[in-house]
Amino acid sequence: MAIIRFVAQWSAIVAVIGMALIAVAWAISRPADPGPFYQASPQRPGEPGALLRSESFTKDLPAAARGWRILYTTTRANNSPAVASAVVVASTQASTAPRPVIAWAHGTTGIAPGCAPSVMAPFANVPAIDRLIGENWIYVATDYVGLGTPDGHAYLVGEDAARAVLDAIRAARKLEGLSLDNRAVVWGHSQGGNSALWTGVRADDYAPDVNIVGIAALAPASDLPALFKSGQGTMFGKIVSSYLIEAYAAAYPDVSISAYVQARTRPFVGDIASRCVGGRSTLFSVAESKLLPSAGIFARDPASGPLGERLRQNTPATAIPAPVLIAQGSDDDLVLPRLQFRYVAARCAAGQPIDYRIYPGRDHVSLVAGHAALDTDLVAWSRDRFAGLPDTPNCRR
């Protein structure tokens, strides 16, 4: 009996220690507080693209570059005023002539305020950052609304993202000591690829003062219903699905979490959605995703009902006046190549000229992370757009 009591006592101690370690890991995985810079004054200007605040930014800055962090006004899809943050980088090379802009739309980092790239890792998975600085182009990278700033991030709501991209360019024009001309090429990856395509759709109407001369979407989240239906059972699919349902339920009154996610799954979904992608927090989300159903978080087809309708609404299937480049890795297991091909074929059939390029052996991240071939192509393609040269769509091939 003494041995049984001894084993029981130690088992209880081990259980308590294990729970304490899990609690510590959970606490460590929480997003960082963005800080006071991201809090807007109640007296902020009403017009979109106003520069509210700026300061020097040096975190992970490329060589021979200077940077700023900015806070600026924008609007949401429902035209309500909002505030977003961004990072602006320019070469230290002296220049009095206005310089063109590369507007970067980042991929998925989360939906909580602490998940802003400017807070976590400002240049993670940004292709050709050193080369674009060497070209003497100005880099403007929005965090989107609700990342860094409060009030919620509308994840994969294309209109919100497009406005944040365009207003970041407008606000960057107001920085002292920096001269931007009105030409801009938008680069975006994954979620940001969707944002880039939507920026091309909305630019002429929303920001006619910003001359978008090219859209480069890299492994874009394009056909959203097909994307979430095909990937929902994967580890990353469970994580991004958690972001999606939480964000869409907040953005759209007709989308209900309870209509798509079972009660026993919802606490895990909510907890994952409160955490960022990147660093230690991802490990906790990966572990937590294993507690979710093997088929994914959705108890019904995400492409059905109000959620499916909203996903179709945020699929960029409207004409883009600017030249469009779409790049895709052949080994991408998140945005599947067959789905991307189907999207491109549909847009080509609708009359949208697209330069579609496939990169063999590249997956979702390695397409943009340290990929010399993509870097070279992206810089050359953008240089041609700034020079006003004809684009090279290959829809017929």
C-alpha positions as semicolon CSV with decimal commas, in nm:
position;residue;x (nm);y (nm);z (nm)
1;M;0,000;0,000;0,000
2;A;0,289;0,236;0,079
3;I;0,428;0,181;-0,270
4;I;0,087;0,254;-0,425
5;R;0,056;0,576;-0,225
6;F;0,412;0,674;-0,325
7;V;0,340;0,616;-0,695
8;A;0,011;0,805;-0,670
9;Q;0,179;1,101;-0,502
10;W;0,453;1,120;-0,764
11;S;0,202;1,080;-1,045
12;A;0,009;1,375;-0,905
13;I;0,329;1,579;-0,876
14;V;0,428;1,496;-1,234
15;A;0,078;1,590;-1,354
16;V;0,095;1,925;-1,173
17;I;0,441;1,995;-1,314
18;G;0,321;1,903;-1,662
19;M;0,021;2,134;-1,635
20;A;0,244;2,414;-1,507
21;L;0,482;2,371;-1,801
22;I;0,190;2,378;-2,045
23;A;0,060;2,696;-1,879
24;V;0,404;2,857;-1,910
25;A;0,431;2,753;-2,276
26;W;0,083;2,891;-2,341
27;A;0,172;3,224;-2,178
28;I;0,498;3,251;-2,373
29;S;0,314;3,184;-2,699
30;R;0,087;3,488;-2,660
31;P;0,140;3,780;-2,902
32;A;0,353;4,071;-2,788
33;D;0,195;4,401;-2,695
34;P;0,246;4,624;-3,002
35;G;0,311;4,928;-2,782
36;P;0,188;5,288;-2,771
37;F;0,304;5,379;-3,123
38;Y;0,009;5,187;-3,269
39;Q;-0,257;5,369;-3,066
40;A;-0,418;5,646;-3,266
41;S;-0,526;5,979;-3,122
42;P;-0,905;6,028;-3,104
43;Q;-0,857;6,342;-3,314
44;R;-0,720;6,155;-3,615
45;P;-0,796;6,306;-3,959
46;G;-1,089;6,158;-4,145
47;E;-0,943;6,138;-4,495
48;P;-0,773;5,811;-4,593
49;G;-0,399;5,814;-4,646
50;A;-0,321;6,076;-4,380
51;L;0,008;6,031;-4,197
52;L;-0,062;6,030;-3,823
53;R;0,276;5,941;-3,682
54;S;0,623;5,832;-3,792
55;E;0,949;5,730;-3,632
56;S;1,283;5,584;-3,733
57;F;1,274;5,206;-3,781
58;T;1,590;4,993;-3,769
59;K;1,476;4,637;-3,684
60;D;1,638;4,386;-3,926
61;L;1,687;4,669;-4,174
62;P;1,865;4,574;-4,502
63;A;2,215;4,707;-4,561
64;A;2,251;5,058;-4,706
65;A;1,893;5,141;-4,615
66;R;1,703;5,370;-4,381
67;G;1,358;5,297;-4,247
68;W;1,048;5,447;-4,090
69;R;0,751;5,304;-3,909
70;I;0,431;5,494;-3,984
71;L;0,074;5,510;-3,856
72;Y;-0,186;5,626;-4,106
73;T;-0,558;5,648;-4,177
74;T;-0,748;5,419;-4,409
75;T;-1,102;5,285;-4,446
76;R;-1,260;4,944;-4,415
77;A;-1,475;4,774;-4,676
78;N;-1,787;4,929;-4,520
79;N;-1,626;5,276;-4,554
80;S;-1,579;5,318;-4,178
81;P;-1,255;5,499;-4,082
82;A;-0,966;5,288;-3,955
83;V;-0,597;5,314;-3,871
84;A;-0,315;5,094;-3,996
85;S;0,062;5,079;-3,960
86;A;0,336;5,020;-4,213
87;V;0,712;5,009;-4,263
88;V;0,881;5,228;-4,524
89;V;1,238;5,160;-4,641
90;A;1,456;5,354;-4,883
91;S;1,816;5,345;-4,995
92;T;2,065;5,569;-4,820
93;Q;2,182;5,669;-5,168
94;A;2,129;6,041;-5,219
95;S;1,849;6,114;-5,464
96;T;1,646;6,425;-5,533
97;A;1,431;6,268;-5,803
98;P;1,101;6,104;-5,701
99;R;1,137;5,727;-5,676
100;P;0,886;5,454;-5,765
101;V;0,735;5,227;-5,502
102;I;0,723;4,856;-5,435
103;A;0,419;4,802;-5,212
104;W;0,450;4,475;-5,021
105;A;0,142;4,282;-4,906
106;H;0,251;4,022;-4,652
107;G;0,132;3,665;-4,605
108;T;-0,050;3,515;-4,309
109;T;0,089;3,615;-3,969
110;G;-0,228;3,590;-3,758
111;I;-0,525;3,812;-3,674
112;A;-0,425;3,954;-3,333
113;P;-0,269;4,303;-3,298
114;G;0,067;4,163;-3,187
115;C;0,095;3,966;-3,513
116;A;0,196;4,268;-3,724
117;P;0,515;4,206;-3,924
118;S;0,651;4,540;-3,800
119;V;0,619;4,402;-3,446
120;M;0,745;4,047;-3,511
121;A;0,969;4,008;-3,816
122;P;0,933;4,294;-4,066
123;F;1,116;4,134;-4,360
124;A;1,038;3,764;-4,314
125;N;0,975;3,596;-4,651
126;V;1,003;3,925;-4,841
127;P;1,167;3,841;-5,176
128;A;1,446;4,049;-5,329
129;I;1,443;4,308;-5,049
130;D;1,813;4,392;-5,091
131;R;1,781;4,410;-5,467
132;L;1,483;4,644;-5,468
133;I;1,670;4,878;-5,233
134;G;1,965;4,855;-5,472
135;E;1,734;4,959;-5,756
136;N;1,661;5,276;-5,555
137;W;1,294;5,186;-5,526
138;I;1,100;5,271;-5,210
139;Y;0,953;4,982;-5,014
140;V;0,615;5,037;-4,845
141;A;0,478;4,743;-4,644
142;T;0,143;4,771;-4,471
143;D;0,060;4,564;-4,164
144;Y;-0,311;4,588;-4,266
145;V;-0,579;4,711;-4,025
146;G;-0,593;4,523;-3,694
147;L;-0,235;4,395;-3,699
148;G;-0,042;4,632;-3,475
149;T;-0,345;4,857;-3,447
150;P;-0,655;4,754;-3,248
151;D;-1,013;4,690;-3,370
152;G;-0,963;4,354;-3,541
153;H;-0,798;4,224;-3,857
154;A;-1,031;4,134;-4,146
155;Y;-0,832;3,830;-4,260
156;L;-0,874;3,763;-4,634
157;V;-1,127;4,040;-4,678
158;G;-0,988;4,174;-5,005
159;E;-1,141;4,521;-4,997
160;D;-1,000;4,597;-4,651
161;A;-0,652;4,486;-4,754
162;A;-0,652;4,672;-5,085
163;R;-0,741;4,998;-4,914
164;A;-0,467;4,948;-4,653
165;V;-0,208;4,890;-4,929
166;L;-0,311;5,197;-5,128
167;D;-0,339;5,427;-4,827
168;A;0,005;5,319;-4,703
169;I;0,150;5,451;-5,029
170;R;-0,041;5,778;-4,989
171;A;0,081;5,819;-4,632
172;A;0,443;5,739;-4,722
173;R;0,438;6,031;-4,966
174;K;0,402;6,264;-4,667
175;L;0,726;6,156;-4,497
176;E;0,980;6,436;-4,474
177;G;1,302;6,381;-4,664
178;L;1,152;6,121;-4,897
179;S;1,022;6,178;-5,251
180;L;0,788;5,923;-5,411
181;D;0,654;5,944;-5,765
182;N;0,309;5,809;-5,834
183;R;0,414;5,477;-5,991
184;A;0,385;5,162;-5,781
185;V;0,415;4,788;-5,834
186;V;0,245;4,570;-5,575
187;W;0,408;4,245;-5,463
188;G;0,218;4,004;-5,237
189;H;0,258;3,648;-5,111
190;S;-0,015;3,402;-5,004
191;Q;-0,272;3,609;-4,813
192;G;-0,081;3,906;-4,952
193;G;-0,117;3,765;-5,303
194;N;-0,492;3,791;-5,257
195;S;-0,440;4,144;-5,122
196;A;-0,223;4,237;-5,421
197;L;-0,481;4,114;-5,672
198;W;-0,755;4,305;-5,490
199;T;-0,535;4,615;-5,491
200;G;-0,522;4,586;-5,868
201;V;-0,900;4,551;-5,881
202;R;-0,974;4,850;-5,657
203;A;-0,692;5,097;-5,731
204;D;-0,853;5,302;-6,008
205;D;-1,175;5,360;-5,815
206;Y;-1,043;5,396;-5,461
207;A;-0,709;5,570;-5,521
208;P;-0,684;5,716;-5,872
209;D;-0,390;5,927;-5,751
210;V;-0,184;5,606;-5,709
211;N;-0,064;5,476;-6,045
212;I;-0,048;5,097;-6,008
213;V;0,166;4,980;-6,301
214;G;0,191;4,613;-6,206
215;I;0,060;4,342;-5,973
216;A;0,285;4,048;-5,880
217;A;0,095;3,783;-5,684
218;L;0,315;3,505;-5,546
219;A;0,131;3,181;-5,458
220;P;-0,179;3,392;-5,400
221;A;-0,477;3,272;-5,202
222;S;-0,692;3,308;-5,511
223;D;-0,989;3,068;-5,529
224;L;-1,085;3,090;-5,160
225;P;-1,369;2,832;-5,148
226;A;-1,150;2,570;-5,318
227;L;-0,848;2,663;-5,106
228;F;-1,021;2,617;-4,771
229;K;-1,208;2,307;-4,882
230;S;-0,894;2,133;-5,010
231;G;-0,659;2,218;-4,722
232;Q;-0,879;2,206;-4,414
233;G;-0,743;1,873;-4,287
234;T;-0,377;1,978;-4,288
235;M;-0,200;2,123;-3,985
236;F;-0,163;2,468;-4,139
237;G;-0,511;2,440;-4,287
238;K;-0,655;2,405;-3,937
239;I;-0,464;2,712;-3,820
240;V;-0,564;2,940;-4,108
241;S;-0,921;2,807;-4,096
242;S;-0,932;2,919;-3,732
243;Y;-0,819;3,266;-3,838
244;L;-1,072;3,273;-4,119
245;I;-1,384;3,174;-3,925
246;E;-1,304;3,410;-3,636
247;A;-1,231;3,701;-3,871
248;Y;-1,528;3,641;-4,102
249;A;-1,767;3,605;-3,808
250;A;-1,646;3,946;-3,685
251;A;-1,662;4,106;-4,032
252;Y;-1,990;3,959;-4,159
253;P;-2,309;3,936;-3,949
254;D;-2,438;3,646;-4,160
255;V;-2,137;3,421;-4,082
256;S;-2,182;3,234;-3,754
257;I;-1,904;3,029;-3,594
258;S;-2,158;2,793;-3,438
259;A;-2,299;2,714;-3,783
260;Y;-1,964;2,577;-3,901
261;V;-1,766;2,471;-3,591
262;Q;-1,885;2,220;-3,331
263;A;-1,908;2,332;-2,969
264;R;-1,627;2,107;-2,845
265;T;-1,393;2,241;-3,115
266;R;-1,462;2,612;-3,064
267;P;-1,235;2,672;-2,760
268;F;-0,934;2,538;-2,951
269;V;-1,025;2,740;-3,260
270;G;-1,057;3,058;-3,055
271;D;-0,726;2,996;-2,880
272;I;-0,538;2,927;-3,205
273;A;-0,690;3,241;-3,358
274;S;-0,551;3,449;-3,070
275;R;-0,194;3,345;-3,154
276;C;0,045;3,444;-3,435
277;V;0,221;3,241;-3,704
278;G;0,596;3,262;-3,659
279;G;0,843;3,167;-3,386
280;R;0,753;2,981;-3,068
281;S;0,383;3,061;-3,089
282;T;0,352;2,846;-3,401
283;L;0,474;2,540;-3,211
284;F;0,194;2,572;-2,956
285;S;-0,063;2,615;-3,233
286;V;0,075;2,309;-3,413
287;A;0,041;2,105;-3,094
288;E;-0,310;2,237;-3,035
289;S;-0,411;2,161;-3,393
290;K;-0,356;1,792;-3,321
291;L;-0,646;1,808;-3,074
292;L;-0,879;1,918;-3,353
293;P;-1,074;1,675;-3,577
294;S;-0,853;1,510;-3,837
295;A;-1,076;1,640;-4,117
296;G;-1,040;2,001;-3,999
297;I;-1,233;2,246;-3,786
298;F;-1,541;2,270;-4,008
299;A;-1,843;2,053;-3,930
300;R;-1,994;2,149;-4,267
301;D;-1,851;2,239;-4,606
302;P;-1,685;2,584;-4,573
303;A;-1,776;2,652;-4,936
304;S;-2,146;2,626;-4,851
305;G;-2,390;2,873;-4,698
306;P;-2,300;3,227;-4,592
307;L;-1,931;3,143;-4,536
308;G;-1,901;3,003;-4,887
309;E;-2,073;3,308;-5,031
310;R;-1,834;3,541;-4,848
311;L;-1,534;3,336;-4,967
312;R;-1,655;3,371;-5,325
313;Q;-1,705;3,743;-5,266
314;N;-1,339;3,775;-5,162
315;T;-1,202;3,571;-5,451
316;P;-1,042;3,826;-5,689
317;A;-1,241;3,755;-6,007
318;T;-1,276;4,108;-6,143
319;A;-1,074;4,273;-6,420
320;I;-0,738;4,425;-6,324
321;P;-0,623;4,707;-6,557
322;A;-0,254;4,677;-6,464
323;P;-0,027;4,397;-6,590
324;V;-0,051;4,086;-6,370
325;L;0,219;3,833;-6,285
326;I;0,125;3,519;-6,089
327;A;0,408;3,296;-5,962
328;Q;0,349;2,946;-5,825
329;G;0,573;2,677;-5,678
330;S;0,517;2,333;-5,831
331;D;0,548;2,164;-5,488
332;D;0,319;2,398;-5,294
333;D;0,110;2,190;-5,051
334;L;-0,085;2,489;-4,913
335;V;-0,201;2,667;-5,228
336;L;-0,222;2,365;-5,455
337;P;-0,080;2,414;-5,807
338;R;-0,386;2,251;-5,970
339;L;-0,616;2,502;-5,799
340;Q;-0,394;2,793;-5,900
341;F;-0,385;2,670;-6,258
342;R;-0,764;2,644;-6,261
343;Y;-0,796;3,000;-6,125
344;V;-0,551;3,140;-6,382
345;A;-0,725;2,955;-6,666
346;A;-1,061;3,095;-6,559
347;R;-0,930;3,451;-6,541
348;C;-0,758;3,414;-6,879
349;A;-1,082;3,284;-7,028
350;A;-1,256;3,591;-6,886
351;G;-1,013;3,814;-7,077
352;Q;-0,762;3,898;-6,803
353;P;-0,404;3,895;-6,940
354;I;-0,177;3,708;-6,697
355;D;0,193;3,623;-6,701
356;Y;0,182;3,285;-6,521
357;R;0,513;3,136;-6,407
358;I;0,571;2,802;-6,237
359;Y;0,887;2,739;-6,034
360;P;0,980;2,369;-6,017
361;G;1,064;2,218;-5,679
362;R;0,943;2,517;-5,478
363;D;0,681;2,496;-5,204
364;H;0,475;2,773;-5,046
365;V;0,753;2,934;-4,844
366;S;1,061;2,843;-5,048
367;L;0,904;3,019;-5,347
368;V;0,979;3,352;-5,178
369;A;1,246;3,271;-4,918
370;G;1,595;3,299;-5,062
371;H;1,486;3,205;-5,415
372;A;1,733;3,364;-5,653
373;A;1,539;3,280;-5,970
374;L;1,218;3,441;-5,844
375;D;1,410;3,741;-5,712
376;T;1,568;3,797;-6,052
377;D;1,240;3,757;-6,239
378;L;1,049;3,979;-5,997
379;V;1,299;4,265;-6,016
380;A;1,328;4,243;-6,396
381;W;0,948;4,231;-6,438
382;S;0,901;4,528;-6,206
383;R;1,177;4,724;-6,380
384;D;0,994;4,675;-6,709
385;R;0,668;4,796;-6,555
386;F;0,832;5,114;-6,425
387;A;0,985;5,167;-6,770
388;G;0,642;5,143;-6,930
389;L;0,736;4,844;-7,147
390;P;0,465;4,611;-7,279
391;D;0,386;4,320;-7,048
392;T;0,419;3,956;-7,157
393;P;0,101;3,763;-7,073
394;N;0,114;3,393;-7,164
395;C;-0,254;3,295;-7,136
396;R;-0,246;3,125;-7,477
397;R;0,031;2,893;-7,361
